[in-house]
Amino acid sequence: MRIALRGYGDELVWGVRAAEGIVVTQYTKTIPDIEHGQIEPKSTVMDPADPFAPIALRSGLRPKRTGIVSEGPMEKAYLFWIVGASCDGCTIAISGATHPKVEDLLNGRVPGLPRIELIHTVLSVESGAEWIENLRLAAEGKLDAPYMIAWEGSIMDETLSGDYGYFMGLGEDPDTGRQITSLEWLDRMAPGAAAVVAVGTCATWGGIPAAHGNPTGAMGVMDHLGKDFRSTLGLPVINVPGCSPIGDNITETVSAALLFLNGLAPLPEFDELGRPAWLFTETVHRHCPRAGYYEEGVFAHGYGDKECLVELGCWGPIVQCNIAERGMIDGHGGCMNMGGVCIGCTMPGFPDKFSPIYERPPGALLSTNQNRLLGGFIRRMRRLSQTGKMQSPRWDDTRDLPSGWARYKTQPVGAERLVHKLYSRKQHSHEGGN
């Protein structure tokens, strides 16, 4: 454990230091031979009582929570949500999370978890120099609580942006007016973070901005920081993929890390790619509501059909994701649940290795034809067994069903009836009766 919590009365002071032996190469964007001119002095609101002051200053004035809700040594933690090459879809996704809700995390209503102080380019109250001040305080280790970084979007290689430009700027140096990039803030803040969470496929693997032919050299956070990176808690980069991810996957992973940070739970299990193992071990297909059709060799011919979507371009049998059973928002929605195919958006190979999208995967040619043959036989046997189970024992000796809705249907006769009797005898043979 590489953290230091020192108590002074009721206050907690966070001792921040980088993981031992881990060096993050920091890239600083400079513009050669350019005079910035006269920089107008910018007054930064630093009064903690001012609602537009940095949250890092205002946070100390917030009332503490009751003992019923607050458990563990930490009252609060900061979450820096920083963006790179992003469409903001991950921000939209987390705003719809319900287990737990973002509002509950921000208000400290989740037992065992510290209250979250969110620094977000859209959702923060402060802006401009006051917003950037939060990042500066974190990078210099001057916050009064631990912090986590949630990175949304791909990391773009700023060395490719030319001598006079940048791909993603995030504030200016107050003394020189130099543009500071998102990447530079990550390099400055990551060594002191309790955890770095890559949110979404762009942040985890590079995603669409990193597709073949892109001019930005886009990559994931893990690719940039390297496999030897460790946070102050000794954690590598945590990855929550998806385009966009399920909101609950994000808040659940952050909550699990916070419980560990608070000393109330062990470190949750992550797989070899840094994904929460309990969320990304199973394939989409195993929990897909249409999987039974695949087994029986029945496939959809067009969108809107209820059968398996593999022949319409679904990659569900090999993609690790929990969208089918969890849904997108509060258990509702999700790709296959709403009639869409799985395009593999949670996987490191997306999008290049899953294109052309909406075309049948090459491997489906073998699996679907095999399932048509075997599945067709299984489907007919199940239908035969189902027919026998849909009749009451008292109807066995009658030809017609006693239902007014079945005027044109009759009970099984001949060979089918004989099969049902033999099946029933075999089923009940161990009971010792007739």
C-alpha positions in Angstrom: 0.0 0.0 0.0 1.7 3.2 -1.1 -0.5 5.8 0.6 -0.2 7.9 3.7 -3.1 9.1 5.7 -2.2 11.3 8.6 -4.9 12.4 11.0 -5.0 15.8 12.7 -8.1 15.9 14.9 -11.0 15.5 12.6 -9.0 16.5 9.5 -7.3 14.1 7.1 -4.2 15.2 5.1 -3.4 13.3 2.0 0.2 12.5 1.4 0.7 12.1 -2.3 3.7 10.6 -4.0 4.4 8.6 -7.2 4.8 4.9 -7.1 8.4 4.0 -6.4 10.5 3.4 -9.4 7.8 4.4 -11.9 8.6 7.3 -14.1 6.0 8.8 -16.5 7.6 10.6 -19.3 5.9 14.1 -19.5 5.4 15.7 -22.8 5.3 19.5 -22.7 4.0 21.3 -25.8 6.1 24.3 -26.7 5.8 26.7 -29.7 9.2 27.7 -31.0 10.1 31.2 -32.0 6.7 32.6 -31.1 6.2 35.6 -28.8 3.0 35.3 -26.8 2.9 39.0 -26.4 1.7 40.9 -23.3 -0.2 38.5 -21.1 -3.0 40.2 -19.3 -3.0 39.4 -15.6 -5.8 36.9 -14.9 -7.4 37.1 -11.4 -8.3 33.7 -10.2 -11.1 33.5 -7.6 -9.6 31.9 -4.6 -12.2 32.7 -1.9 -13.6 29.4 -0.6 -16.9 31.0 0.1 -17.3 32.1 -3.6 -19.4 29.5 -5.5 -17.2 30.0 -8.6 -13.9 29.3 -6.7 -12.1 26.0 -7.4 -13.9 23.0 -5.8 -10.6 22.1 -4.2 -11.0 25.2 -2.1 -14.8 25.2 -1.7 -14.9 21.6 -0.6 -13.5 22.2 2.8 -16.6 24.3 3.7 -19.1 21.6 3.0 -20.7 20.0 6.1 -19.5 16.5 7.0 -21.8 13.6 6.7 -23.4 11.6 9.5 -21.8 8.6 10.9 -24.5 6.4 9.5 -23.4 7.1 5.9 -19.7 7.9 6.5 -17.7 4.8 7.2 -13.9 4.4 6.8 -11.1 7.0 7.1 -12.0 9.2 4.1 -14.7 11.8 4.1 -14.2 12.7 0.4 -12.1 12.0 -2.7 -11.7 14.0 -5.9 -12.5 12.7 -9.4 -10.9 14.5 -12.3 -12.7 13.7 -15.5 -10.4 14.6 -18.4 -11.1 14.2 -22.1 -9.0 13.5 -25.1 -10.3 12.5 -28.6 -13.9 12.0 -27.4 -17.5 12.4 -28.6 -18.6 12.9 -24.9 -20.6 9.7 -25.2 -19.1 8.3 -22.0 -20.1 11.4 -20.1 -23.7 10.9 -21.4 -23.5 7.2 -20.4 -22.4 7.8 -16.8 -25.1 10.5 -16.4 -27.7 7.7 -16.8 -26.1 5.3 -14.3 -28.4 4.1 -11.5 -26.4 1.6 -9.5 -25.0 3.7 -8.0 -26.3 7.0 -9.3 -23.9 9.9 -10.0 -26.0 12.1 -7.8 -25.6 9.7 -4.8 -21.8 9.6 -5.3 -21.6 13.4 -5.5 -23.8 13.9 -2.4 -22.0 11.2 -0.4 -25.2 9.1 0.1 -23.6 5.7 -0.6 -22.6 4.0 2.7 -18.9 3.1 2.8 -17.9 5.5 0.0 -16.3 8.9 0.4 -18.2 11.8 -1.1 -17.0 12.5 -4.6 -15.9 16.0 -5.6 -16.2 16.0 -9.4 -14.0 18.1 -11.6 -15.5 17.9 -15.1 -15.3 20.3 -18.0 -19.1 20.4 -18.4 -20.5 19.6 -15.0 -18.3 21.7 -12.8 -19.6 25.0 -11.6 -16.3 26.8 -12.0 -14.6 27.4 -15.4 -11.5 28.9 -16.9 -8.6 29.6 -14.6 -10.6 28.5 -11.6 -11.2 25.1 -13.1 -7.6 24.7 -14.2 -6.5 25.6 -10.6 -7.9 22.2 -9.5 -5.6 20.4 -11.8 -2.6 22.4 -10.8 -3.3 21.7 -7.1 -3.6 18.0 -7.8 -0.4 17.9 -9.9 1.5 19.7 -7.1 0.1 17.4 -4.4 -1.7 20.2 -2.6 -5.2 18.6 -2.4 -6.7 17.8 1.0 -7.9 14.3 -0.1 -6.9 11.6 -2.6 -7.9 11.9 -6.2 -8.7 9.6 -9.1 -8.5 10.3 -12.8 -11.2 9.2 -15.2 -9.9 9.7 -18.8 -12.5 9.8 -21.6 -11.4 9.6 -25.3 -8.2 8.5 -27.1 -4.8 10.0 -26.3 -3.5 11.8 -29.4 0.3 11.9 -30.0 1.0 15.6 -29.6 4.4 15.2 -31.3 2.4 14.8 -34.5 0.4 18.0 -34.2 3.2 20.2 -35.6 5.3 22.9 -34.2 2.5 25.4 -34.0 -0.6 23.4 -33.1 -2.1 20.9 -30.7 -4.8 18.3 -30.8 -6.4 18.8 -27.4 -5.8 21.9 -25.3 -7.0 22.2 -21.7 -6.2 25.5 -20.2 -3.3 27.9 -20.3 -0.3 28.6 -18.2 -1.3 31.7 -16.2 2.2 33.1 -16.3 3.2 32.6 -19.9 -0.1 32.0 -21.7 1.2 28.7 -23.1 -1.5 26.3 -24.1 -1.4 23.2 -21.9 -2.7 20.0 -23.5 -4.8 17.3 -21.9 -1.9 14.9 -22.4 0.4 17.1 -20.4 -2.1 17.2 -17.5 -2.3 13.4 -17.5 1.4 13.1 -17.4 1.6 15.5 -14.5 -1.3 14.1 -12.5 -1.1 10.3 -13.1 1.8 9.5 -10.8 0.0 11.1 -7.8 -3.5 9.6 -8.5 -4.9 6.9 -6.3 -6.3 5.3 -9.5 -6.4 6.0 -13.2 -9.6 4.7 -14.9 -9.8 4.7 -18.7 -13.5 5.2 -19.6 -14.8 3.9 -22.9 -13.1 2.1 -25.8 -11.3 5.2 -27.1 -9.6 5.6 -23.7 -8.9 1.9 -23.2 -7.7 0.7 -26.6 -7.8 3.8 -28.9 -11.2 3.2 -30.4 -12.5 4.9 -33.6 -9.9 7.8 -33.4 -7.2 5.1 -33.6 -8.6 3.3 -36.6 -6.3 2.6 -39.6 -5.2 5.7 -41.4 -5.8 8.2 -38.6 -3.3 11.1 -38.6 -3.2 11.6 -34.8 -1.4 8.5 -33.6 -4.3 7.9 -31.2 -3.9 5.3 -28.5 -5.4 4.2 -25.2 -4.2 5.4 -21.8 -2.6 2.0 -21.1 -0.6 2.3 -24.3 0.7 5.8 -23.3 1.5 5.2 -19.6 2.9 1.8 -20.2 2.6 -1.6 -18.5 4.9 -0.5 -15.6 2.7 2.4 -14.6 1.3 2.2 -11.0 -0.8 4.6 -9.2 -0.1 5.6 -5.6 -2.2 2.5 -4.6 0.0 0.3 -6.8 -2.7 -0.1 -9.4 -2.1 -0.3 -13.2 -4.6 1.5 -15.4 -8.2 0.3 -14.9 -10.1 -0.2 -18.2 -13.9 0.1 -18.6 -14.4 -0.3 -22.4 -17.5 0.3 -24.5 -18.6 2.7 -27.2 -20.2 4.0 -25.1 -19.8 1.9 -21.9 -22.8 1.1 -19.7 -23.1 3.8 -17.2 -23.5 1.4 -14.3 -20.3 -0.4 -15.4 -18.4 2.9 -14.8 -19.9 3.9 -11.5 -19.7 0.3 -10.2 -16.0 0.1 -11.1 -15.2 3.5 -9.5 -17.2 2.5 -6.4 -15.2 -0.8 -6.1 -11.9 1.1 -6.3 -13.1 3.6 -3.7 -14.1 0.8 -1.3 -10.6 -0.5 -1.6 -9.2 3.0 -1.2 -11.3 3.4 1.9 -10.1 0.1 3.4 -13.5 -1.5 3.5 -13.1 -4.1 0.7 -10.3 -6.1 -1.0 -9.1 -5.1 -4.4 -11.6 -6.3 -6.9 -10.6 -8.8 -9.6 -9.4 -7.4 -12.9 -8.5 -9.5 -15.9 -5.2 -9.4 -17.9 -6.4 -6.3 -19.8 -7.3 -4.4 -16.7 -11.0 -4.8 -17.1 -13.3 -5.6 -14.2 -13.4 -9.4 -14.4 -16.9 -9.6 -13.0 -18.2 -7.5 -15.9 -16.3 -8.6 -18.9 -15.6 -12.3 -18.5 -18.7 -13.6 -20.3 -19.5 -13.2 -23.9 -22.5 -11.3 -25.2 -23.8 -14.5 -26.8 -24.0 -16.4 -23.5 -26.6 -14.0 -22.1 -28.2 -12.8 -25.3 -32.0 -13.2 -25.3 -31.7 -14.5 -28.9 -29.1 -17.2 -28.1 -31.7 -20.0 -28.1 -32.4 -19.3 -31.7 -28.7 -19.7 -32.6 -28.6 -23.1 -30.9 -31.6 -24.2 -32.9 -30.2 -22.9 -36.1 -32.8 -20.2 -36.7 -31.5 -16.9 -37.9 -33.0 -13.5 -38.7 -33.2 -12.5 -42.4 -33.7 -8.8 -41.6 -33.8 -6.2 -38.9 -36.9 -6.4 -36.9 -36.9 -10.2 -36.9 -36.9 -11.9 -33.5 -34.3 -14.6 -34.3 -30.5 -14.7 -33.9 -28.7 -11.8 -35.6 -25.4 -13.5 -36.4 -26.0 -13.6 -40.2 -26.8 -9.8 -40.1 -23.3 -9.1 -38.8 -23.5 -9.8 -35.0 -20.2 -10.6 -33.3 -21.8 -11.6 -30.0 -20.4 -15.1 -29.8 -16.8 -13.8 -29.3 -17.3 -10.4 -27.7 -16.9 -9.9 -24.0 -19.5 -7.5 -22.7 -22.5 -7.6 -20.3 -24.9 -5.4 -22.3 -27.3 -8.2 -23.0 -28.1 -9.0 -19.3 -27.5 -5.6 -17.8 -29.1 -3.3 -20.4 -28.0 0.2 -21.1 -29.9 2.3 -18.6 -31.4 0.9 -15.4 -31.7 -2.6 -16.9 -33.4 -1.5 -20.0 -32.2 -1.3 -23.6 -29.0 -2.7 -25.0 -27.9 -3.6 -28.5 -29.5 -7.1 -29.0 -32.4 -6.3 -26.7 -33.4 -3.5 -29.0 -32.8 -5.4 -32.3 -29.2 -4.3 -33.0 -26.2 -6.5 -33.8 -23.1 -6.6 -31.6 -20.3 -4.7 -33.5 -17.6 -5.6 -30.9 -17.2 -2.1 -29.5 -15.7 -3.3 -26.2 -12.9 -5.2 -27.7 -9.3 -4.0 -28.3 -9.6 -4.8 -32.0 -12.5 -2.4 -32.6 -13.2 -1.0 -35.1 -10.6 -2.3 -37.6 -10.9 -6.0 -36.8 -14.7 -5.9 -36.8 -15.1 -4.2 -40.1 -16.9 -4.1 -42.5 -19.6 -3.6 -39.8 -23.0 -5.1 -40.5 -21.6 -7.9 -42.7 -21.7 -11.6 -41.6 -18.5 -12.6 -39.8 -16.5 -15.1 -41.9 -16.7 -17.7 -39.1 -20.4 -17.6 -39.1 -20.5 -19.4 -42.4 -19.3 -22.6 -40.6 -21.2 -22.2 -37.3 -24.5 -21.1 -38.7 -24.7 -23.9 -41.3 -23.7 -26.5 -38.7 -26.4 -25.2 -36.4 -28.9 -25.3 -39.2 -28.4 -29.1 -39.5 -28.0 -30.1 -35.9 -30.2 -27.3 -34.5 -33.0 -28.2 -36.9 -33.1 -31.8 -35.6 -32.9 -30.6 -32.0 -35.7 -28.0 -32.6 -38.0 -30.7 -34.0 -37.3 -33.0 -31.0 -38.0 -30.2 -28.6 -41.2 -29.4 -30.3 -42.3 -33.0 -30.1 -41.5 -33.1 -26.4 -43.2 -29.7 -25.8 -46.4 -31.0 -27.4 -46.7 -33.7 -24.8 -46.0 -31.4 -21.9 -48.7 -29.0 -23.0 -51.5 -31.5 -22.2 -52.9 -32.4 -18.8 -52.9 -36.1 -17.8 -56.7 -36.1 -17.8 -56.6 -35.2 -21.5 -54.6 -38.3 -22.5 -57.6 -40.3 -23.4 -59.5 -37.6 -25.3 -58.9 -36.5 -28.9 -59.8 -32.9 -28.6 -58.6 -30.2 -26.2 -61.3 -28.8 -23.9 -60.5 -25.2 -24.9 -62.7 -23.0 -27.0 -59.5 -21.4 -28.4 -58.4 -24.7 -29.9 -61.4 -25.7 -32.0 -59.2 -26.8 -34.9 -56.5 -28.5 -32.9 -56.5 -32.2 -31.8 -54.4 -34.2 -29.4 -51.4 -36.3 -30.6 -52.4 -39.5 -32.2 -50.7 -42.5 -33.7 -46.8 -42.5 -33.7 -46.6 -39.2 -32.0 -48.8 -40.4 -29.1 -46.7 -43.5 -28.8 -43.5 -41.4 -28.6 -45.0 -39.4 -25.8 -45.9 -42.6 -23.8 -42.4 -44.0 -24.2 -40.8 -40.7 -23.2 -43.0 -40.5 -20.1 -42.1 -44.0 -19.1 -38.4 -43.3 -19.4 -38.8 -40.0 -17.5 -40.5 -41.7 -14.5 -38.7 -45.0 -14.6 -36.6 -44.2 -11.5 -39.7 -43.5 -9.4 -40.6 -47.1 -9.1 -44.2 -46.6 -10.4 -45.9 -47.5 -13.7 
